[in-house]
């Protein structure tokens, strides 16, 4: 990946504090190189043919480092091979326009000429330098290069006439003086003595020269003063004696800047990312300058590593070989660092490595933005180099790291930091992209929630991490993938936590997010587990770091809240709407309450919505919903039957046994009193039961229809729920599901059965004992039996049966009419046995009673269109048995009464018979029933027996 040159790190050597350009430094470095090689030829290096070169130098050793060595005689570069630099397909080193500006491309044929071209030195400048060196050598025979101050000597060798113009001469002179300033004043080999006047003298001369050129003749006083000051500063030693060696270019970092200029000559001037094939020869020549620059192998290694790294960065990171070479040199630097504790070296090392480390860590702290599958090999080099640099700093230099040395594995710690930082950065970028995309797609239908999209992207990011980056990073971090997914897990967890904290109720989007989180978590944990198979703790530390999202628990909790909310709403709806329900048969053609249709619709929609929730635990959470809906429906059913009464509500209280003759002169008075008494007795019940029209017979029928409809729909609803469950999980078994969800709508089903039974009985007994009381209780057999028979009751009862038949659904009609028949039979017996003193029957009346009862049975048979004969006969057995008592003579009745009473209570024949209690359950074998037949028997024998046995009055 190409990075702009704006990201090139600053020089580790700092600022020189002197106005020297790159060109100035490069020319000075070249002068030192030529001087160090002790070239004696006075002519400039020009083109020499290969044959001429061989003829002129027949005895030159091809292995000797020399400026005049032919570039075509070089063998394969050992340096390039050692550093991992590839051999170029063709060698174009140095080929290009001459720096002097001739414009003619020409290929250097000697190493010296190659170096000159590489360092952008013109032939004219090169020729002048060589002339100057010849003059210096001639004037100082036997002196070595390191024993002279080259800029000082060169200043004395040239005049303005040696330059194309006075301007160039003055610029050259200023450059040499600035070099002296940099090497002797700004960055001296030894610290300056504040008492020494030489620095001030030299500084004054340099300042004066900047305004007016210095005279450089041998007899020039200014030159003599300059020489005196320069040599005084250059020949100092640590012990205070005068040194034979001149120190003018070996102060840090001045020497390193000059040396950097030489090392950069190893790069092809026409291909700045390529190292020339002649790098071995060039480096051999450069080594000759070490004594002047104060360079050794260790400094060379670290400087060359910097130069290679800097060139890689400066050229846009297009040639990975340069980084590989720099990394190879750092391996040697690591070894060097362990063998020396030189403070100067440590300072240089720290400066260079800190810059390298800083630049590389910037990439590694966000390696997802820098590296990809196409350049992953480069990432391995960068990590290797970074870890190596960090280790060197930790082991040898940085006190900060040294404190942690025993506690931290540097490589592991660093790589773990890179992984977590880059993963966080990648996560943040994904989040920003998704949010930006969501803002631009607000008008889309059904867009995925942000965290769902993020979960998908993070899954992809985690898998890419595992496949692309972790294999590289695993060399330094055994749990690289685990560390990455743990960080992703935490990042997503933070977002999820904020999301969940703002949730009030469940929605499909929320469930979608939580399920996406659960799915993501499973992927991340699986990667962590697989990554830690071979670790000492089995990945326990990484897994413990991944605090579970507990998405299923959150979903379960939210589903329960969702369920509770909807159940509460339904319960409120039931309360509100049942208060308004009028139970009208005209509300719909089905003749059941609209509120029932609505409540079933709400339940169905709630169930539908529940199964539309994109969750995986429908079968687990269904029971809560079913229970809540069941209770709501039960509440509806209970309220639907509430206030409608029960069987005992409508049956009048059984009067006490008494005795009366129908022929009594008080009979008419009693009859009026009895009617008034019975009416008063029933009036409170009428007020309770029929206080409004919602409990009329038609309304009761609608209520019955409603409960019948609900009961039928419960089965259909249960089947739909089972289908939903199967659709959610095709592997689910019916039996298991039924067990898991309990009995479907158990409470509602039981309430329906009980409610229908209660309403049917209430309807029947209300019709017979309430609505028809005027023709049954108040009219039937009152006074003369023959004149108050059952026909009026049958006529009005038939009308009610027609209403019931028209209103009640087929599936409930038979039951209601059966209950009406049972109530009618019970009402008939009530009149006979508990009709009060206004009713008296002779034995002859029994035929009328049997005939009337047969008419009553015929009404329900209805010529075969009514109830089944078997049912009628079954329910009429008890009435027929009791009618047999009315047919028996009085003596037989008395004897039968005595017998059953003694059988029941164990009384002897001499003892007075006990008064049997009224049970209300009439039976031909029950003492109270037989006694009541006797009470209503209109003859003297019965009267005497009752008077004697129970002291009942003969007349009222």
LINKA-V406784 format. One record per helix or strand. SS is the DSSP state (2 for helix, 1 for strand). FROM is the first residue (numbers start at 1). TO is the last residue. If there is no record, write none. Layout:
ss: {SS & SS}
from: {FROM & FROM}
to: {TO & TO}
//
This chain:
ss: {2 & 2 & 2 & 1 & 2 & 2 & 1 & 1 & 1 & 2 & 2 & 2 & 2 & 2 & 2 & 2 & 2 & 2 & 1 & 1 & 2 & 2 & 2 & 2 & 2 & 2 & 2 & 2 & 2 & 2 & 2 & 2 & 2 & 2 & 2 & 2 & 2 & 2 & 2 & 2 & 2 & 2 & 2 & 2 & 1 & 2 & 2 & 2 & 2 & 1 & 2}
from: {5 & 22 & 50 & 70 & 71 & 78 & 96 & 106 & 110 & 111 & 123 & 145 & 150 & 160 & 166 & 198 & 221 & 254 & 267 & 275 & 279 & 290 & 297 & 320 & 343 & 367 & 373 & 399 & 410 & 450 & 480 & 508 & 540 & 551 & 594 & 618 & 647 & 667 & 693 & 697 & 734 & 746 & 791 & 810 & 841 & 843 & 869 & 890 & 927 & 937 & 940}
to: {7 & 37 & 56 & 70 & 73 & 83 & 96 & 106 & 110 & 118 & 139 & 147 & 157 & 162 & 186 & 211 & 234 & 266 & 267 & 275 & 287 & 293 & 314 & 339 & 364 & 370 & 397 & 404 & 440 & 473 & 501 & 531 & 545 & 578 & 612 & 641 & 650 & 689 & 695 & 728 & 741 & 771 & 807 & 834 & 841 & 864 & 887 & 905 & 935 & 937 & 950}
//
